[in-house]
């Protein structure tokens, strides 16, 4: 397993729409292994392939608590169905939007149809944190980030901050 570099906003690649996977083969499984390792390494609970620069419709997640056994979840070509009209609100962050958080409203439950790690068709009913997390990750597949739900002003402030951080990093490297 290899820890990959996570792309951060602003980066045009994060805005790409990811493409469906034709078949879950060795290549996809290696990608999922790398993704879950990269996610654990950054203490995230979800990661989409596009966040490491691969425009495939693949998501990994693990919402188990620190003191619980790890519970990696793999979603290939996920499709969300039957979103609930009730809303739940979480303070969301994102590995591609480092150190920024905002309260985001999303449907409180939904169903997901997907292929698992072995390419088997699966169906999952989600609610609470799991529902929010899968919806956040699904957005990545469409090139959407959680900051897109904020006001223009708030979003541009966050992007400015992130750009500054990037420039600073570059200066140190040079
Ligand atoms: Zn994210």
Backbone and ligand atoms as CSV (ligand in chain L), in Angstrom:
chain,resi,resn,atom,element,x,y,z
A,1,UNK,N,N,0.844,-1.198,0.000
A,1,UNK,CA,C,0.000,0.000,0.000
A,1,UNK,C,C,0.878,1.246,0.000
A,2,UNK,N,N,0.451,2.225,-0.730
A,2,UNK,CA,C,1.231,3.452,-0.856
A,2,UNK,C,C,0.409,4.646,-0.395
A,3,UNK,N,N,1.039,5.492,0.397
A,3,UNK,CA,C,0.362,6.730,0.796
A,3,UNK,C,C,0.552,7.751,-0.319
A,4,UNK,N,N,-0.563,8.244,-0.834
A,4,UNK,CA,C,-0.543,9.184,-1.959
A,4,UNK,C,C,-0.692,10.616,-1.450
A,5,UNK,N,N,-0.340,11.551,-2.308
A,5,UNK,CA,C,-0.516,12.963,-1.971
A,5,UNK,C,C,-1.973,13.354,-2.199
A,6,UNK,N,N,-2.569,14.001,-1.208
A,6,UNK,CA,C,-3.958,14.461,-1.341
A,6,UNK,C,C,-3.960,15.867,-1.951
A,7,UNK,N,N,-4.696,16.014,-3.040
A,7,UNK,CA,C,-4.803,17.321,-3.698
A,7,UNK,C,C,-5.639,18.253,-2.836
A,8,UNK,N,N,-5.248,19.523,-2.823
A,8,UNK,CA,C,-6.017,20.488,-2.027
A,8,UNK,C,C,-6.490,21.643,-2.898
A,9,UNK,N,N,-7.602,22.204,-2.492
A,9,UNK,CA,C,-8.184,23.372,-3.150
A,9,UNK,C,C,-7.255,24.567,-2.951
A,10,UNK,N,N,-7.049,25.470,-3.921
A,10,UNK,CA,C,-7.599,25.389,-5.270
A,10,UNK,C,C,-6.764,24.464,-6.158
A,11,UNK,N,N,-7.446,23.545,-6.835
A,11,UNK,CA,C,-6.792,22.651,-7.783
A,11,UNK,C,C,-7.864,22.181,-8.764
A,12,UNK,N,N,-7.615,22.447,-10.044
A,12,UNK,CA,C,-8.641,22.169,-11.071
A,12,UNK,C,C,-9.036,20.696,-11.127
A,13,UNK,N,N,-8.100,19.810,-10.788
A,13,UNK,CA,C,-8.393,18.373,-10.861
A,13,UNK,C,C,-9.567,18.017,-9.948
A,14,UNK,N,N,-9.651,18.678,-8.800
A,14,UNK,CA,C,-10.734,18.403,-7.841
A,14,UNK,C,C,-12.106,18.742,-8.420
A,15,UNK,N,N,-12.121,19.519,-9.504
A,15,UNK,CA,C,-13.385,19.946,-10.117
A,15,UNK,C,C,-13.814,19.035,-11.262
A,16,UNK,N,N,-12.997,18.025,-11.553
A,16,UNK,CA,C,-13.339,17.078,-12.626
A,16,UNK,C,C,-14.491,16.173,-12.200
A,17,UNK,N,N,-15.306,15.775,-13.181
A,17,UNK,CA,C,-16.328,14.764,-12.925
A,17,UNK,C,C,-15.679,13.395,-13.143
A,18,UNK,N,N,-15.772,12.524,-12.139
A,18,UNK,CA,C,-15.130,11.207,-12.227
A,18,UNK,C,C,-15.940,10.261,-13.106
A,19,UNK,N,N,-15.244,9.316,-13.727
A,19,UNK,CA,C,-15.879,8.396,-14.673
A,19,UNK,C,C,-16.168,7.033,-14.038
A,20,UNK,N,N,-17.260,6.377,-14.481
A,20,UNK,CA,C,-17.591,5.066,-13.934
A,20,UNK,C,C,-16.479,4.043,-14.183
A,21,UNK,N,N,-16.362,3.098,-13.277
A,21,UNK,CA,C,-15.402,2.004,-13.407
A,21,UNK,C,C,-16.077,0.885,-14.196
A,22,UNK,N,N,-15.373,0.356,-15.207
A,22,UNK,CA,C,-15.984,-0.692,-16.039
A,22,UNK,C,C,-16.013,-2.021,-15.295
A,23,UNK,N,N,-14.914,-2.329,-14.608
A,23,UNK,CA,C,-14.819,-3.608,-13.916
A,23,UNK,C,C,-13.915,-3.417,-12.707
A,24,UNK,N,N,-14.290,-4.041,-11.587
A,24,UNK,CA,C,-13.434,-3.957,-10.405
A,24,UNK,C,C,-12.361,-5.035,-10.532
A,25,UNK,N,N,-11.169,-4.632,-10.933
A,25,UNK,CA,C,-10.064,-5.571,-11.114
A,25,UNK,C,C,-8.935,-5.268,-10.152
A,26,UNK,N,N,-7.793,-5.893,-10.405
A,26,UNK,CA,C,-6.612,-5.731,-9.544
A,26,UNK,C,C,-6.230,-4.256,-9.418
A,27,UNK,N,N,-6.265,-3.549,-10.554
A,27,UNK,CA,C,-5.853,-2.143,-10.570
A,27,UNK,C,C,-6.719,-1.302,-9.622
A,28,UNK,N,N,-8.030,-1.574,-9.673
A,28,UNK,CA,C,-8.963,-0.829,-8.822
A,28,UNK,C,C,-8.747,-1.190,-7.348
A,29,UNK,N,N,-8.450,-2.471,-7.084
A,29,UNK,CA,C,-8.232,-2.892,-5.696
A,29,UNK,C,C,-6.956,-2.279,-5.126
A,30,UNK,N,N,-5.931,-2.183,-5.952
A,30,UNK,CA,C,-4.687,-1.525,-5.508
A,30,UNK,C,C,-4.973,-0.058,-5.213
A,31,UNK,N,N,-5.763,0.565,-6.096
A,31,UNK,CA,C,-6.144,1.963,-5.884
A,31,UNK,C,C,-6.904,2.113,-4.556
A,32,UNK,N,N,-7.840,1.208,-4.287
A,32,UNK,CA,C,-8.616,1.279,-3.036
A,32,UNK,C,C,-7.721,1.076,-1.814
A,33,UNK,N,N,-6.757,0.158,-1.928
A,33,UNK,CA,C,-5.808,-0.048,-0.825
A,33,UNK,C,C,-5.022,1.229,-0.544
A,34,UNK,N,N,-4.541,1.855,-1.612
A,34,UNK,CA,C,-3.773,3.093,-1.460
A,34,UNK,C,C,-4.650,4.204,-0.880
A,35,UNK,N,N,-5.894,4.246,-1.332
A,35,UNK,CA,C,-6.809,5.291,-0.859
A,35,UNK,C,C,-7.079,5.149,0.634
A,36,UNK,N,N,-7.341,3.926,1.093
A,36,UNK,CA,C,-7.685,3.746,2.506
A,36,UNK,C,C,-6.458,4.040,3.376
A,37,UNK,N,N,-5.288,3.637,2.895
A,37,UNK,CA,C,-4.039,3.911,3.628
A,37,UNK,C,C,-3.799,5.421,3.717
A,38,UNK,N,N,-4.016,6.097,2.604
A,38,UNK,CA,C,-3.828,7.555,2.549
A,38,UNK,C,C,-4.819,8.250,3.484
A,39,UNK,N,N,-6.050,7.759,3.489
A,39,UNK,CA,C,-7.091,8.338,4.350
A,39,UNK,C,C,-6.750,8.144,5.829
A,40,UNK,N,N,-6.366,6.929,6.207
A,40,UNK,CA,C,-5.991,6.664,7.606
A,40,UNK,C,C,-4.802,7.533,8.015
A,41,UNK,N,N,-3.854,7.662,7.108
A,41,UNK,CA,C,-2.641,8.426,7.394
A,41,UNK,C,C,-2.948,9.894,7.693
A,42,UNK,N,N,-4.040,10.403,7.099
A,42,UNK,CA,C,-4.418,11.804,7.321
A,42,UNK,C,C,-5.553,11.939,8.322
A,43,UNK,N,N,-5.904,10.827,8.977
A,43,UNK,CA,C,-6.999,10.817,9.962
A,43,UNK,C,C,-8.317,11.306,9.386
A,44,UNK,N,N,-8.589,10.958,8.139
A,44,UNK,CA,C,-9.880,11.299,7.536
A,44,UNK,C,C,-10.853,10.146,7.707
A,45,UNK,N,N,-12.137,10.411,7.450
A,45,UNK,CA,C,-13.128,9.331,7.530
A,45,UNK,C,C,-13.684,8.989,6.150
A,46,UNK,N,N,-13.246,9.728,5.123
A,46,UNK,CA,C,-13.696,9.423,3.774
A,46,UNK,C,C,-12.722,9.999,2.757
A,47,UNK,N,N,-12.625,9.337,1.611
A,47,UNK,CA,C,-11.746,9.845,0.554
A,47,UNK,C,C,-12.268,9.363,-0.793
A,48,UNK,N,N,-12.303,10.273,-1.755
A,48,UNK,CA,C,-12.694,9.908,-3.118
A,48,UNK,C,C,-11.429,9.845,-3.967
A,49,UNK,N,N,-11.440,8.977,-4.988
A,49,UNK,CA,C,-10.239,8.756,-5.809
A,49,UNK,C,C,-9.707,10.056,-6.417
A,50,UNK,N,N,-10.622,10.956,-6.787
A,50,UNK,CA,C,-10.193,12.208,-7.419
A,50,UNK,C,C,-9.320,13.046,-6.475
A,51,UNK,N,N,-9.459,12.815,-5.162
A,51,UNK,CA,C,-8.645,13.576,-4.206
A,51,UNK,C,C,-7.171,13.181,-4.254
A,52,UNK,N,N,-6.884,12.012,-4.845
A,52,UNK,CA,C,-5.476,11.682,-5.103
A,52,UNK,C,C,-5.208,11.713,-6.611
A,53,UNK,N,N,-6.094,12.414,-7.330
A,53,UNK,CA,C,-5.858,12.692,-8.744
A,53,UNK,C,C,-6.353,11.643,-9.718
A,54,UNK,N,N,-7.126,10.665,-9.240
A,54,UNK,CA,C,-7.626,9.609,-10.134
A,54,UNK,C,C,-9.129,9.809,-10.373
A,55,UNK,N,N,-9.524,10.162,-11.614
A,55,UNK,CA,C,-10.933,10.490,-11.860
A,55,UNK,C,C,-11.814,9.257,-12.068
A,56,UNK,N,N,-11.822,8.371,-11.071
A,56,UNK,CA,C,-12.680,7.183,-11.125
A,56,UNK,C,C,-13.718,7.280,-10.014
A,57,UNK,N,N,-14.900,6.697,-10.275
A,57,UNK,CA,C,-15.975,6.795,-9.282
A,57,UNK,C,C,-15.765,5.754,-8.181
A,58,UNK,N,N,-14.796,6.045,-7.328
A,58,UNK,CA,C,-14.457,5.168,-6.208
A,58,UNK,C,C,-14.313,6.002,-4.933
A,59,UNK,N,N,-14.912,5.477,-3.848
A,59,UNK,CA,C,-14.884,6.154,-2.550
A,59,UNK,C,C,-14.468,5.136,-1.488
A,60,UNK,N,N,-13.667,5.555,-0.538
A,60,UNK,CA,C,-13.416,4.719,0.644
A,60,UNK,C,C,-13.842,5.513,1.877
A,61,UNK,N,N,-14.289,4.794,2.884
A,61,UNK,CA,C,-14.743,5.451,4.113
A,61,UNK,C,C,-14.479,4.541,5.300
A,62,UNK,N,N,-14.334,5.157,6.472
A,62,UNK,CA,C,-14.314,4.400,7.727
A,62,UNK,C,C,-14.765,5.350,8.814
A,63,UNK,N,N,-15.989,5.148,9.295
A,63,UNK,CA,C,-16.517,6.073,10.306
A,63,UNK,C,C,-16.457,5.459,11.712
A,64,UNK,N,N,-15.694,4.367,11.873
A,64,UNK,CA,C,-15.561,3.787,13.210
A,64,UNK,C,C,-14.804,4.768,14.117
A,65,UNK,N,N,-15.114,4.720,15.402
A,65,UNK,CA,C,-14.449,5.637,16.344
A,65,UNK,C,C,-13.038,5.132,16.630
A,66,UNK,N,N,-12.219,6.029,17.164
A,66,UNK,CA,C,-10.808,5.704,17.402
A,66,UNK,C,C,-10.595,4.432,18.202
A,67,UNK,N,N,-11.476,4.226,19.205
A,67,UNK,CA,C,-11.274,3.080,20.097
A,67,UNK,C,C,-11.960,1.818,19.565
A,68,UNK,N,N,-12.601,1.933,18.416
A,68,UNK,CA,C,-13.271,0.765,17.844
A,68,UNK,C,C,-12.371,0.093,16.808
A,69,UNK,N,N,-12.767,-1.121,16.445
A,69,UNK,CA,C,-12.047,-1.834,15.389
A,69,UNK,C,C,-12.252,-1.088,14.065
A,70,UNK,N,N,-11.205,-1.074,13.254
A,70,UNK,CA,C,-11.319,-0.405,11.952
A,70,UNK,C,C,-12.409,-1.065,11.111
A,71,UNK,N,N,-13.121,-0.248,10.353
A,71,UNK,CA,C,-14.197,-0.769,9.516
A,71,UNK,C,C,-14.166,-0.111,8.137
A,72,UNK,N,N,-13.161,-0.485,7.327
A,72,UNK,CA,C,-13.046,0.147,6.004
A,72,UNK,C,C,-14.212,-0.215,5.094
A,73,UNK,N,N,-14.719,0.787,4.372
A,73,UNK,CA,C,-15.824,0.561,3.444
A,73,UNK,C,C,-15.383,1.045,2.064
A,74,UNK,N,N,-15.754,0.283,1.046
A,74,UNK,CA,C,-15.341,0.609,-0.326
A,74,UNK,C,C,-16.579,0.720,-1.212
A,75,UNK,N,N,-16.670,1.806,-1.951
A,75,UNK,CA,C,-17.821,2.032,-2.829
A,75,UNK,C,C,-17.329,2.311,-4.247
A,76,UNK,N,N,-17.710,1.451,-5.178
A,76,UNK,CA,C,-17.367,1.672,-6.587
A,76,UNK,C,C,-18.661,1.988,-7.337
A,77,UNK,N,N,-18.618,2.983,-8.201
A,77,UNK,CA,C,-19.797,3.438,-8.966
A,77,UNK,C,C,-21.031,3.645,-8.077
A,78,UNK,N,N,-20.883,4.324,-6.950
A,78,UNK,CA,C,-22.050,4.489,-6.066
A,78,UNK,C,C,-23.122,5.382,-6.690
A,79,UNK,N,N,-24.366,5.009,-6.418
A,79,UNK,CA,C,-25.512,5.820,-6.845
A,79,UNK,C,C,-26.378,6.040,-5.609
A,80,UNK,N,N,-26.763,7.282,-5.367
A,80,UNK,CA,C,-27.599,7.588,-4.209
A,80,UNK,C,C,-29.060,7.590,-4.612
A,81,UNK,N,N,-29.869,6.924,-3.787
A,81,UNK,CA,C,-31.305,6.853,-4.059
A,81,UNK,C,C,-32.091,7.241,-2.813
A,82,UNK,N,N,-33.318,7.646,-3.045
A,82,UNK,CA,C,-34.270,7.899,-1.953
A,82,UNK,C,C,-33.706,8.735,-0.815
A,83,UNK,N,N,-33.283,9.930,-1.154
A,83,UNK,CA,C,-32.842,10.843,-0.101
A,83,UNK,C,C,-34.033,11.228,0.749
A,84,UNK,N,N,-33.834,11.274,2.040
A,84,UNK,CA,C,-34.875,11.674,2.979
A,84,UNK,C,C,-35.106,13.187,2.872
A,85,UNK,N,N,-36.316,13.627,3.174
A,85,UNK,CA,C,-36.544,15.078,3.142
A,85,UNK,C,C,-36.121,15.728,4.454
A,86,UNK,N,N,-35.907,14.925,5.494
A,86,UNK,CA,C,-35.377,15.478,6.746
A,86,UNK,C,C,-33.909,15.851,6.549
A,87,UNK,N,N,-33.508,16.864,7.285
A,87,UNK,CA,C,-32.150,17.381,7.125
A,87,UNK,C,C,-31.343,17.111,8.396
A,88,UNK,N,N,-30.092,16.738,8.234
A,88,UNK,CA,C,-29.218,16.749,9.408
A,88,UNK,C,C,-28.043,17.672,9.119
A,89,UNK,N,N,-27.529,18.230,10.194
A,89,UNK,CA,C,-26.473,19.241,10.057
A,89,UNK,C,C,-25.216,18.769,10.779
A,90,UNK,N,N,-24.104,18.771,10.059
A,90,UNK,CA,C,-22.805,18.435,10.667
A,90,UNK,C,C,-21.826,19.551,10.353
A,91,UNK,N,N,-20.848,19.710,11.216
A,91,UNK,CA,C,-19.737,20.590,10.884
A,91,UNK,C,C,-18.775,19.757,10.041
A,92,UNK,N,N,-18.675,20.101,8.774
A,92,UNK,CA,C,-17.863,19.287,7.860
A,92,UNK,C,C,-16.501,19.916,7.606
A,93,UNK,N,N,-15.557,19.023,7.418
A,93,UNK,CA,C,-14.239,19.410,6.943
A,93,UNK,C,C,-13.925,18.511,5.767
A,94,UNK,N,N,-12.752,18.677,5.190
A,94,UNK,CA,C,-12.402,17.873,4.011
A,94,UNK,C,C,-10.884,17.823,3.901
A,95,UNK,N,N,-10.357,16.644,3.593
A,95,UNK,CA,C,-8.901,16.508,3.465
A,95,UNK,C,C,-8.368,17.390,2.334
A,96,UNK,N,N,-9.235,17.764,1.382
A,96,UNK,CA,C,-8.809,18.626,0.273
A,96,UNK,C,C,-9.037,20.113,0.558
A,97,UNK,N,N,-9.602,20.398,1.728
A,97,UNK,CA,C,-9.808,21.798,2.147
A,97,UNK,C,C,-9.258,21.903,3.571
A,98,UNK,N,N,-7.942,21.791,3.737
A,98,UNK,CA,C,-7.356,21.591,5.059
A,98,UNK,C,C,-7.680,22.703,6.062
A,99,UNK,N,N,-7.991,22.272,7.265
A,99,UNK,CA,C,-8.196,23.155,8.422
A,99,UNK,C,C,-9.390,24.097,8.289
A,100,UNK,N,N,-10.296,23.822,7.387
A,100,UNK,CA,C,-11.483,24.667,7.242
A,100,UNK,C,C,-12.723,23.821,7.561
A,101,UNK,N,N,-13.640,24.427,8.285
A,101,UNK,CA,C,-14.844,23.702,8.689
A,101,UNK,C,C,-16.067,24.591,8.515
A,102,UNK,N,N,-17.194,23.966,8.198
A,102,UNK,CA,C,-18.429,24.737,8.096
A,102,UNK,C,C,-19.616,23.816,8.317
A,103,UNK,N,N,-20.694,24.381,8.862
A,103,UNK,CA,C,-21.914,23.605,9.064
A,103,UNK,C,C,-22.635,23.444,7.732
A,104,UNK,N,N,-22.927,22.202,7.385
A,104,UNK,CA,C,-23.580,21.907,6.107
A,104,UNK,C,C,-24.835,21.069,6.372
A,105,UNK,N,N,-25.928,21.435,5.715
A,105,UNK,CA,C,-27.181,20.669,5.811
A,105,UNK,C,C,-27.254,19.668,4.664
A,106,UNK,N,N,-27.618,18.450,4.995
A,106,UNK,CA,C,-27.817,17.434,3.955
A,106,UNK,C,C,-28.990,16.540,4.363
A,107,UNK,N,N,-29.591,15.832,3.402
A,107,UNK,CA,C,-30.633,14.853,3.754
A,107,UNK,C,C,-30.113,13.898,4.829
A,108,UNK,N,N,-30.967,13.612,5.822
A,108,UNK,CA,C,-30.488,12.870,6.995
A,108,UNK,C,C,-30.328,11.377,6.731
A,109,UNK,N,N,-30.949,10.885,5.661
A,109,UNK,CA,C,-30.727,9.476,5.324
A,109,UNK,C,C,-30.857,9.293,3.816
A,110,UNK,N,N,-30.260,8.242,3.328
A,110,UNK,CA,C,-30.352,7.923,1.900
A,110,UNK,C,C,-29.939,6.470,1.697
A,111,UNK,N,N,-30.185,5.969,0.496
A,111,UNK,CA,C,-29.785,4.610,0.164
A,111,UNK,C,C,-28.710,4.679,-0.921
A,112,UNK,N,N,-27.788,3.758,-0.864
A,112,UNK,CA,C,-26.685,3.742,-1.823
A,112,UNK,C,C,-26.594,2.389,-2.503
A,113,UNK,N,N,-26.509,2.438,-3.818
A,113,UNK,CA,C,-26.297,1.223,-4.595
A,113,UNK,C,C,-24.870,1.310,-5.120
A,114,UNK,N,N,-24.098,0.255,-5.009
A,114,UNK,CA,C,-22.683,0.338,-5.390
A,114,UNK,C,C,-22.102,-1.050,-5.591
A,115,UNK,N,N,-20.861,-1.085,-6.079
A,115,UNK,CA,C,-20.103,-2.336,-6.150
A,115,UNK,C,C,-19.102,-2.310,-5.007
A,116,UNK,N,N,-18.900,-3.449,-4.366
A,116,UNK,CA,C,-17.959,-3.471,-3.238
A,116,UNK,C,C,-16.532,-3.777,-3.726
A,117,UNK,N,N,-15.634,-4.009,-2.798
A,117,UNK,CA,C,-14.208,-4.243,-3.091
A,117,UNK,C,C,-14.015,-5.376,-4.097
A,118,UNK,N,N,-14.911,-6.344,-4.067
A,118,UNK,CA,C,-14.797,-7.494,-4.975
A,118,UNK,C,C,-15.692,-7.383,-6.209
A,119,UNK,N,N,-16.284,-6.210,-6.406
A,119,UNK,CA,C,-17.107,-5.988,-7.585
A,119,UNK,C,C,-18.522,-6.531,-7.457
A,120,UNK,N,N,-18.901,-6.878,-6.217
A,120,UNK,CA,C,-20.236,-7.408,-5.981
A,120,UNK,C,C,-21.231,-6.273,-5.782
A,121,UNK,N,N,-22.402,-6.412,-6.367
A,121,UNK,CA,C,-23.416,-5.366,-6.244
A,121,UNK,C,C,-23.982,-5.334,-4.823
A,122,UNK,N,N,-24.031,-4.139,-4.231
A,122,UNK,CA,C,-24.496,-4.009,-2.852
A,122,UNK,C,C,-25.493,-2.860,-2.734
A,123,UNK,N,N,-26.232,-2.897,-1.643
A,123,UNK,CA,C,-27.239,-1.881,-1.374
A,123,UNK,C,C,-27.167,-1.560,0.114
A,124,UNK,N,N,-27.104,-0.287,0.439
A,124,UNK,CA,C,-26.924,0.090,1.839
A,124,UNK,C,C,-27.855,1.237,2.216
A,125,UNK,N,N,-28.534,1.070,3.352
A,125,UNK,CA,C,-29.346,2.175,3.882
A,125,UNK,C,C,-28.484,2.950,4.866
A,126,UNK,N,N,-28.425,4.246,4.694
A,126,UNK,CA,C,-27.552,5.028,5.573
A,126,UNK,C,C,-28.338,6.124,6.272
A,127,UNK,N,N,-27.846,6.480,7.457
A,127,UNK,CA,C,-28.397,7.643,8.160
A,127,UNK,C,C,-27.289,8.228,9.018
A,128,UNK,N,N,-27.576,9.386,9.607
A,128,UNK,CA,C,-26.602,10.023,10.498
A,128,UNK,C,C,-25.287,10.337,9.809
A,129,UNK,N,N,-24.191,10.099,10.524
A,129,UNK,CA,C,-22.856,10.425,10.013
A,129,UNK,C,C,-22.553,9.695,8.698
A,130,UNK,N,N,-22.970,8.443,8.633
A,130,UNK,CA,C,-22.713,7.646,7.420
A,130,UNK,C,C,-23.375,8.290,6.197
A,131,UNK,N,N,-24.622,8.741,6.366
A,131,UNK,CA,C,-25.345,9.375,5.256
A,131,UNK,C,C,-24.663,10.675,4.828
A,132,UNK,N,N,-24.272,11.479,5.806
A,132,UNK,CA,C,-23.603,12.746,5.491
A,132,UNK,C,C,-22.284,12.487,4.785
A,133,UNK,N,N,-21.529,11.533,5.314
A,133,UNK,CA,C,-20.207,11.227,4.767
A,133,UNK,C,C,-20.311,10.740,3.315
A,134,UNK,N,N,-21.230,9.832,3.055
A,134,UNK,CA,C,-21.342,9.297,1.687
A,134,UNK,C,C,-21.781,10.409,0.727
A,135,UNK,N,N,-22.643,11.304,1.188
A,135,UNK,CA,C,-23.076,12.402,0.313
A,135,UNK,C,C,-21.941,13.388,0.042
A,136,UNK,N,N,-21.118,13.642,1.067
A,136,UNK,CA,C,-19.948,14.505,0.898
A,136,UNK,C,C,-19.003,13.884,-0.145
A,137,UNK,N,N,-18.763,12.586,-0.020
A,137,UNK,CA,C,-17.850,11.903,-0.947
A,137,UNK,C,C,-18.435,11.832,-2.357
A,138,UNK,N,N,-19.752,11.593,-2.454
A,138,UNK,CA,C,-20.410,11.565,-3.769
A,138,UNK,C,C,-20.230,12.903,-4.483
A,139,UNK,N,N,-20.276,13.985,-3.726
A,139,UNK,CA,C,-20.064,15.312,-4.314
A,139,UNK,C,C,-18.700,15.390,-4.993
A,140,UNK,N,N,-17.675,14.801,-4.356
A,140,UNK,CA,C,-16.334,14.816,-4.955
A,140,UNK,C,C,-16.356,14.204,-6.356
A,141,UNK,N,N,-17.180,13.177,-6.549
A,141,UNK,CA,C,-17.231,12.508,-7.859
A,141,UNK,C,C,-17.799,13.433,-8.928
A,142,UNK,N,N,-18.548,14.448,-8.481
A,142,UNK,CA,C,-19.115,15.433,-9.423
A,142,UNK,C,C,-18.281,16.717,-9.460
A,143,UNK,N,N,-17.165,16.716,-8.763
A,143,UNK,CA,C,-16.318,17.915,-8.746
A,143,UNK,C,C,-16.822,18.992,-7.800
A,144,UNK,N,N,-17.619,18.580,-6.822
A,144,UNK,CA,C,-18.198,19.541,-5.870
A,144,UNK,C,C,-17.505,19.420,-4.516
A,145,UNK,N,N,-17.202,20.554,-3.897
A,145,UNK,CA,C,-16.619,20.572,-2.551
A,145,UNK,C,C,-17.624,21.185,-1.581
A,146,UNK,N,N,-17.486,20.871,-0.295
A,146,UNK,CA,C,-18.485,21.372,0.660
A,146,UNK,C,C,-18.521,22.899,0.720
A,147,UNK,N,N,-17.411,23.532,0.394
A,147,UNK,CA,C,-17.395,24.999,0.434
A,147,UNK,C,C,-18.286,25.602,-0.654
A,148,UNK,N,N,-18.669,24.798,-1.647
A,148,UNK,CA,C,-19.570,25.291,-2.703
A,148,UNK,C,C,-20.964,25.594,-2.155
A,149,UNK,N,N,-21.285,25.058,-0.978
A,149,UNK,CA,C,-22.601,25.307,-0.372
A,149,UNK,C,C,-22.613,26.598,0.456
A,150,UNK,N,N,-21.458,27.196,0.633
A,150,UNK,CA,C,-21.380,28.407,1.454
A,150,UNK,C,C,-21.663,29.645,0.604
A,151,UNK,N,N,-21.824,30.776,1.274
A,151,UNK,CA,C,-22.028,32.030,0.537
A,151,UNK,C,C,-20.767,32.319,-0.281
A,152,UNK,N,N,-20.953,33.112,-1.342
A,152,UNK,CA,C,-19.827,33.463,-2.211
A,152,UNK,C,C,-18.675,34.062,-1.405
A,153,UNK,N,N,-19.051,34.937,-0.474
A,153,UNK,CA,C,-18.051,35.653,0.315
A,153,UNK,C,C,-17.243,34.683,1.171
A,154,UNK,N,N,-17.965,33.820,1.868
A,154,UNK,CA,C,-17.303,32.866,2.766
A,154,UNK,C,C,-16.395,31.920,1.966
A,155,UNK,N,N,-16.914,31.472,0.829
A,155,UNK,CA,C,-16.147,30.555,-0.009
A,155,UNK,C,C,-14.868,31.225,-0.523
A,156,UNK,N,N,-14.989,32.453,-0.985
A,156,UNK,CA,C,-13.806,33.108,-1.548
A,156,UNK,C,C,-12.785,33.406,-0.451
A,157,UNK,N,N,-13.274,33.667,0.780
A,157,UNK,CA,C,-12.344,33.883,1.897
A,157,UNK,C,C,-11.534,32.615,2.170
A,158,UNK,N,N,-12.222,31.476,2.151
A,158,UNK,CA,C,-11.549,30.199,2.415
A,158,UNK,C,C,-10.530,29.901,1.313
A,159,UNK,N,N,-10.931,30.110,0.057
A,159,UNK,CA,C,-10.017,29.829,-1.055
A,159,UNK,C,C,-8.787,30.739,-1.003
A,160,UNK,N,N,-9.022,32.004,-0.623
A,160,UNK,CA,C,-7.901,32.941,-0.494
A,160,UNK,C,C,-6.915,32.445,0.559
A,161,UNK,N,N,-7.480,32.023,1.695
A,161,UNK,CA,C,-6.646,31.515,2.797
A,161,UNK,C,C,-5.822,30.319,2.342
A,162,UNK,N,N,-6.491,29.397,1.647
A,162,UNK,CA,C,-5.806,28.182,1.193
A,162,UNK,C,C,-4.722,28.514,0.164
A,163,UNK,N,N,-5.001,29.468,-0.714
A,163,UNK,CA,C,-4.014,29.871,-1.719
A,163,UNK,C,C,-2.782,30.442,-1.039
A,164,UNK,N,N,-3.023,31.266,-0.016
A,164,UNK,CA,C,-1.910,31.867,0.732
A,164,UNK,C,C,-1.054,30.786,1.366
A,165,UNK,N,N,-1.729,29.807,1.993
A,165,UNK,CA,C,-1.006,28.700,2.635
A,165,UNK,C,C,-0.140,27.976,1.612
A,166,UNK,N,N,-0.707,27.754,0.422
A,166,UNK,CA,C,0.038,27.051,-0.632
A,166,UNK,C,C,1.261,27.845,-1.033
A,167,UNK,N,N,1.088,29.154,-1.210
A,167,UNK,CA,C,2.209,29.998,-1.619
A,167,UNK,C,C,3.315,29.959,-0.582
A,168,UNK,N,N,2.912,29.997,0.672
A,168,UNK,CA,C,3.885,29.946,1.758
A,168,UNK,C,C,4.690,28.654,1.670
A,169,UNK,N,N,3.996,27.555,1.487
A,169,UNK,CA,C,4.648,26.247,1.384
A,169,UNK,C,C,5.650,26.258,0.242
A,170,UNK,N,N,5.249,26.813,-0.905
A,170,UNK,CA,C,6.132,26.858,-2.058
A,170,UNK,C,C,7.416,27.610,-1.723
A,171,UNK,N,N,7.244,28.735,-1.015
A,171,UNK,CA,C,8.403,29.557,-0.694
A,171,UNK,C,C,9.424,28.772,0.130
A,172,UNK,N,N,8.932,27.968,1.053
A,172,UNK,CA,C,9.848,27.187,1.896
A,172,UNK,C,C,10.593,26.155,1.041
A,173,UNK,N,N,9.871,25.516,0.140
A,173,UNK,CA,C,10.476,24.499,-0.717
A,173,UNK,C,C,11.584,25.116,-1.577
A,174,UNK,N,N,11.304,26.331,-2.129
A,174,UNK,CA,C,12.283,27.022,-2.985
A,174,UNK,C,C,13.444,27.470,-2.116
L,1,ZN,ZN,ZN,-13.926,15.874,1.082
